[in-house]
């Protein structure tokens, strides 16, 4: 492997190592057992689920191969994990093709759409008819 290729691959593999370590930790330390992780402050103080509520339980379920439970815990987080995998693969593919990094031509409309999706997910999971999205 050329040293320039190794240098360009260092960042994506560093990111993968960090994400993999976090995923492995949550897979090993069950968030369903009290005392291992802090309680969501929004849930504790208001009783409302934030967009991340259930994310640790979903990650734990996914680490154990239980996609159904992961989606039930936090479908938005599982979708985010899938997006991470796709973007990471595109990043590495780009490095092998000689590009320095991943270039996403995101404009303001993309960020607004993502923000709207997160707000809508949060609102629906806290409404009576959105119980399937609640952790």
PyMOL commands that set and color helices and strands:
alter all, ss='L'
color gray80, all
select helices_A, chain A and resi 3-28+41-46+55-63+67-96+108-125+128-133
alter helices_A, ss='H'
color red, helices_A
deselect
rebuild
show_as cartoon
